[in-house]
Amino acid sequence: MSPQGVNIQVLAANREVFWKLVVVAIAMFGFGFAMAPIYKRICETAGINKRDVPAVIANTQMDATRTLTIELDANTRGLPWEFRPLQKSIQAHPGELVQVMYEARNSSSARTMGQAIASYGPQFAGQYVRKLECFCFSTQQLEPYQTRQMPVQLVIARDLPADITVITLSYTFFQLPVGKEPG
């Protein structure tokens, strides 16, 4: 056989392998594409991997049998701010995630800084209040006449004594020198 005849046979064999590989690739792609509906049908038939999620997921940590009143209070010491809760009180259940808003307004023509400190009534109730987000975690700075709404997210622990039905959450803002972060 001449070298040219060998090249033609090799070329023909290469084409045949190429087309076989194309057919295998297309078949693999089709099989992969069909796997999702096949898998879904197998799972439905076998009763596994159910995707029926309830429309509302219940908070299993909340004690819906008890209702608390959380009274909100706001004060300032040495700051020219108007500071107040947007609600005077709210109703909540132990274990329920609650968000309340406070508003502060700088009434002066100068930039001012303050730090809020929380207090509770009754005093021991503070050990049952878990704050997740609070403006009291950091220093607040307000520009002249600026108003800012500040959220507090909290949960009252379920193990709060049953005889406590009202908790007062009070914040007092104390003035800090501008540019001085508390250490």
N, C-alpha and C positions, 0 to 999 in steps of 0.2 A: 504494500500500500504506500502510496506517495505521501509525503508530508502534508500536502494540501488536502488529501482525503482524510487524514487523521484530524486536521483542524476542523473540517466540516462535521465529522462525527462528534468531536468534543463540543463544537458550537451547538449542534442539535441536542446533545445530552444536557448541556447547560440550559438551553431554552426549556427543555422538558422539566428539569429540576426547578427552574424559575417559576414556571406556571403552576407546578405542584405546590410550591411555597406560597404563591399568591392565593391559591384555593384554600390552603390551610389557614393563612392569615385571615381571610374573609370569614371562614368557618369559625375561627376563634373569636373574632369580633362579634359575630352574630350570637354565638353561645354566651359570651360575656354580657351582651345587651339583653339577652333573654333570661339571665339568671335572676334579676330582681323580681319579675313577676312569678317565676317558678318558685323562688324561695318564699315569696309571700303566700302562694297557694299551699305549699308544703306546711308552713307554719299555721295557716288557718285550719288545715285539715287535722294537724297533730294537736292543735290547741296550745301551741307555745308562742312566746314572744308576742303576746297580745298587745295591741297598741290602743286599746280603749282607755283613754285617760279621762278621768272625771272632769267636767267643765270647771268645777271649783275645787281647789285643793284646800282642805280644812287645816287650820292651825291647831295641831294636836297639843301644843304647849299652853294654849289659852284655857282658862277656867271660866267658861261661860255661865257658870252657876253663881258667880259673884260679880257685882258691879261696884266700882270705886268711883268716887268723885275726886278729880285732881284739880285743885284750885291753883291758879297761876297769879304770881305777884311779881312786881318789878320796882326797883329802887335805884337811885344813884347817890354817890357820895363824892362831892367835889367836882362833878362833871356838869358842864352846861348842856346836858342832854335831856331830851324828852324820851323816856324809855317806858314801854308798856307791852303787855301781852295782847295779841289780837283777839284772844278769847279770855274771859274771866275764869272759866272752868270747863272741864270736859268730863265725859263719862267714859270709863274704860274697864276692861276685864283684866285681872292678873294674867300675865303672859302675852297680852296683846301688844303689838307694835303700835305706838302712838306717835304722831307728829304734831307739834304745836309751833306756832310762830310768834316771835317777839319782834318789836319794831323799835329802832333807836333813831333819833334825829338830833344832829348837832345843831343847837340853837345859837351857836356863836359864830363869829367871823374868823375864827382861827381853827386850824387843824387840831384835833384832840385825840387822845388815845385812852382806852380804858380796858380793864380786865374784870370780867364778871366772876362772881363767887356765888355758888348755889348754897341754899340752906333749905331745910325741910321741917315741916310740922306734921306730925310729931317728929322730934329730932331723930329718933332711932329709925324712922322710915327711910332715911337716906341709904341705909344698907340694903334696902330692897329695890332701889331705883337703879336700873342699868341704862346709862346714857350711851347711845351708839353714835350720835352726832350732836354736837353742842357748840354754840358760839363761845361758851366758857372755856373751851379747850385751848383757845389762842387769844392773843391780844387783838382788840378791835380798834381800828383807826378810822375816824370819820373826818372828811373834809368839811370846810365851812358850809353849814346849812344842808349837808348831805343827810338823806334818810336811807336806812337799810333795814330790810327784813331778814331775820336770822332764825333758822329752824332749830328745833331740838327734837331729836328722835329718841324715844326711851321705851323701856319695857319695865313694868312693875313685876317683880318676881312672884311666882305662884305661891311661894311659902310665906308671903306676908300674913301676919296673924289675922285670923278671921274677924276679930273685933275692930280692926281698922277699916273704916269705910270712906274716910276722907284723908287725902294727903295734900298738903300745901307745898308747892314748889315755888320758891322765891329766889330771884336773882338780884344781886346788888352789884352795880358797876362802880368800880373805884377808878379814879383818875390816875394816869401814869404820865410821866414826862414824855413829850413827843420825842420819838427817836430812841427811846429806852425800852428795850424788850425786858420783861421780867426774867430773872435768872433762875 
